[in-house]
Amino acid sequence: MYANWASDPEVTRFLTWQPHPNVDATKSLLSDWIQRYEDGGYFNWVMELKETGKAIGNISVVKLKENTETADMGYCMSRAYWGKGLMPEALRAVMDFLFDVVGVNRVAACHDVNNPKSGRVMDKAGMKQEGILRVAGRNNLGICDEVWHAMIRSDRKN
Ligand SMILES: CC(C)(COP(=O)(O)OP(=O)(O)OC[C@H]1O[C@@H](n2cnc3c(N)ncnc32)[C@H](O)[C@@H]1OP(=O)(O)O)[C@@H](O)C(=O)NCCC(=O)NCCS
């Protein structure tokens, strides 16, 4: 994780966390994540390349809103594997799990208006764009407009 994406400032450009300064920062984060698995409402996956088992990215539920049965998603991946449709594949698989196994009613995600490639992931996974929240987010580049996308349970039947 450290070598493949968490230390890369190009990967974290539009994210809310800074590139990890050393491998110990990654190890410490991973032990925190592993502990949180004790809580049945925590969902966080590593993406492995099928052929080699190499860890190339991460997709997670960044917020589970129980009162509306909504999961908000976040994801990032090693630059070496961008442009192969891998994150849309992962997002589709995770959405199936969240609807079918966890039982959520809505899966949503947002991206900085200046990071349209993340919006392409949402489109390709079958989410619909819903709207733009102006100056509603903050990432490593400062305050930004957020483009929201979602799939709701009834979209899947159509
Ligand atoms: C966003 C991200 C997950 C996309 O994953 P991916 O598996 O490359 O997704 P895709 O292969 O479907 O490509 C999505 C878009 O990225 C762009 N893209 C493709 N290859 C690229 C490359 N080598 N370099 C830059 N952008 C590229 C294209 O616009 C593509 O859309 P298209 O298929 O309509 O041409 C990945 O770029 C990433 O990890 N970015 C950094 C973290 C991030 O921004 N996360 C989202 C925060 S909201």
The ligand as a Gaussian input file, in Angstrom:
#p B3LYP/6-31G(d) Opt

LIG

0 1
 C      -10.119000       7.857000      -9.992000
 C       -9.414000       6.505000     -10.165000
 C       -9.804000       5.595000      -9.021000
 C       -9.878000       5.899000     -11.512000
 O       -9.669000       4.496000     -11.518000
 P       -9.417000       3.700000     -12.912000
 O       -9.435000       2.243000     -12.603000
 O       -8.223000       4.279000     -13.575000
 O      -10.725000       4.108000     -13.726000
 P      -10.946000       3.960000     -15.307000
 O       -9.944000       3.031000     -15.889000
 O      -12.379000       3.688000     -15.493000
 O      -10.622000       5.437000     -15.839000
 C      -11.444000       6.526000     -15.423000
 C      -10.987000       7.791000     -16.159000
 O       -9.663000       8.129000     -15.764000
 C       -9.004000       8.811000     -16.852000
 N       -7.758000       8.094000     -17.129000
 C       -7.578000       6.901000     -17.701000
 N       -6.290000       6.566000     -17.727000
 C       -5.624000       7.558000     -17.140000
 C       -4.262000       7.794000     -16.875000
 N       -3.324000       6.912000     -17.191000
 N       -3.921000       8.945000     -16.230000
 C       -4.857000       9.835000     -15.875000
 N       -6.180000       9.643000     -16.110000
 C       -6.546000       8.540000     -16.744000
 C       -9.942000       8.767000     -18.034000
 O      -10.611000      10.016000     -18.077000
 C      -10.922000       7.648000     -17.656000
 O      -12.206000       7.864000     -18.207000
 P      -12.586000       7.176000     -19.656000
 O      -12.567000       5.703000     -19.430000
 O      -13.923000       7.733000     -19.942000
 O      -11.498000       7.600000     -20.618000
 C       -7.873000       6.672000     -10.189000
 O       -7.555000       7.598000     -11.174000
 C       -7.302000       7.141000      -8.859000
 O       -6.983000       6.348000      -7.986000
 N       -7.150000       8.481000      -8.740000
 C       -6.565000       9.060000      -7.510000
 C       -7.482000       8.962000      -6.316000
 C       -8.833000       9.620000      -6.553000
 O       -8.942000      10.655000      -7.201000
 N       -9.876000       8.983000      -6.004000
 C      -11.232000       9.471000      -6.118000
 C      -11.509000      10.543000      -5.147000
 S      -13.207000      11.103000      -5.281000

